[in-house]
Amino acid sequence: MNVPVSRLMPSILFKLTVLILLLHYSYDLSGQTKNLDYYLGKGLTNSPVLKDYQNQVKSNVIDSERLSATFRPQVTGISNNAYSPVVNGWGYDQAISNGATFTEMVNVSQTFVGKKNLGTQYKGINFLSDSVRNAQKLTEQELKRTVTAQYITAFGDLQQLNFYTDINQILKNQETILKRLTENNIYRQTDYLTFLVTLKQQELLMKQLQIQYRNDFSMLNYLCGIFDTSAGILEEPAISLQQLPDTSASAFFYQYKTNHQKLENERNVLDYSYKPRLSAFANGGYSSTLLYQAYKNFGLGVGINLNVPIYDGHQRQMLHRKIMLNENSNENYKDFFGRQYSQQIAMLRQQLAGTESLINDINEQIKYSDALIKVNGKLLETGDAKIPDFVIAINNYLTAKNLLTQNNISRMQIINQLNYWNR
């Protein structure tokens, strides 16, 4: 027994109205439109890791200044005072203690180091700064890749959400026509209810996408160090494939070049540490035991020190062997990374070509699905369309559009992965 449509309408329309109001409330975006550059700028500015690298470079500059200061004249004030009394013949032997000693003087010392030796030590600090700067570049690339990937993910959610919103509006318009035709007994109540179920499914999917978009949008803010609980509108990211640099100029390979230079410089520093070292000193002041003409015990002193390494148990050769082992390890890492780099680039380019080819095929499918929906829509107005066929056409169209969105997002993600290596 069929239930009159007039009895079903109030209950169904009430439920749909409540659902639409809930969806409208959850889809309340702040309206602020932001682009990828905004989030990249915030991420780079707020990153504590990048700030740490900047401080490390500044710290190395200070170390260079300290090294320079170390080989300038060193001035030291010296004050040594002692009194050893002898009471009733009891006390330290004055031949040793002198009874009392008072020394007040200023000492100036200077270590003499050749320009090449000093330059080698400066190079060591410069290489360390170069390594830090290169690590900063790699960290920036990693941060850009992570932020861009999350931005693309959130933008993909927004695209799907907007698409389902448009589809939902189309279905609601068709629902009005179908309701009128059902009331006129052109369509059965079951056909109308089947269509309402499809409409409700799309609305539920909209709600799920709204939640997903808010979550991914919040994660984007989290990665960039932005405290903001609202969900704004994202512009389409300007993602384009960039030209990859030659490996000799790549920051990813520069680290191995810097390591080689550092090890070579360590070898030079080691050799210089075994060369004779000459230093000189001069002092002046007052030094006295107060035993004889204490007022005349003001004076000056000068001297030189020569340090010549003779034998240390072949430690120098051992340290050279350690440096050679480190160089060998550095070359092994470089060769292995080079093979991984080439393989990674080849795989990503292959994936990009396949994805772009699939996008073209999907666009063709969408044209047919869109045409089928339009034909069914016109037939629906005259009562000649079959509701199950119309629902199938809608689902096919939604499936194709979802597949297109997913592949467009995949394409941008692949390009993002390729652009990561362009530094």
Phi, psi and omega in degrees: 000127182278137176274134180304140180300326183299333177279328181284327188302309184302316182295315182294315182295324178297315180297317179295322180296315178299316181297317180295320177297319178296318179295320180296320180295317183285344182262018182282096179271160184289340179086355179280125181262126181228153183246179184295321181301325179299313183288324176296318179297316179296318180297316180291323181289321186271350185294119177290334180294315179294322177295323178296317178298319178298319178292327178295320177297316178296323178295323178293326175297319178295320178298322177296319178293322178295321178298317178297320180292331182296327183262015169266167178304134180254122183252128183228133173270134184237131176221109178237121184225129181214146178222125182236094184287154173242117183243120180053039177083357180259129178158180178295148174298118183293343174294336178263311186275343184061011179077305179204143176225138179225120180232120177228109183209168175244129182247133177240125181233151181216124176262133183262122181230135179294156181298322180294320178298312180295320179298324178295321179290323175297321179299322179302318179290320180296320178296323178296318177295320178299319179296319180294317179297320179292321176297326177296318178298316181294322178294320176300316179298317180296319179294317178299317181297317182294314180294317180296318180298318179290324177297315180298318179299313180294321178295323176297320175300316181295321178299313180296321180297316179296321180296314180293329176296317178295315179298320180299322179293321177297316180295322179295322177296318178293328180297325179295316179295316182295323178299315180296318180292326178292319178297332178270011176063023174279324174244154179281159177298325180296324177295318180296317180294324176299318178294320179297322177298317177299317179298317181294322178299318179295323179292322176295321176296324176300315181296319178297319179293325177297317178296317180297319180296317179297320179296313181291326177294318178296321178295324177298314177298321181298315181296328183268000180073032180254125176267104182200118183267354179277160179249117180264193180251132183258135174285158177296127183292136178277080182261118176224148182289126182259155180286128179281139180285164173296146184301331180292338180254003183280140178294335181288334177262340182298328181299325180286325175295317179296320178299319178298316180295321179297317181293321177297321179291325176299323177297318179293319178299319179298315180296319179293331180292344179260006176273155179303145181236128182246136175220154180228156179216158174212141179219163178202147180158214184236131177215122187204155172259359181064014183271331185211119178044059183300331182290347179263004187272032169269139183195185180230160177209144177223159179187168177227151177234134178236122181248116182240110177295133181243309183207132180226022179077029178065028179295327180299314180295323179296318180293325176296322179293323177297319179296320178297320178296320178295322177295320178297318178296319180298319178294322178296316178297319181296314181296317181294317179296324178299319179292319178296320180300310181297319180294318180297314180297316181298318180296315182294319179294323177294318178296321180296316179298318179294320180293317179295323177295319180293324179299319178299318179294320181295321178300322176295318179297321181295323178302315180292318180295320180295318179297321180294321178295318180297319179295315179294327178296319178292320178295328179296323181295331180263356180083014182262353182275146173269123185301315178302320179294322179295318179296318178298319179298319178296315181296321177296319179296316179298319180298316180294317180294320177297318179296322178295315179298315181298319181285327174296318177295318178299321179299314179295323179294321178294317178298322177298320178295320179292318181293340177301330185269010187268010182266000000 
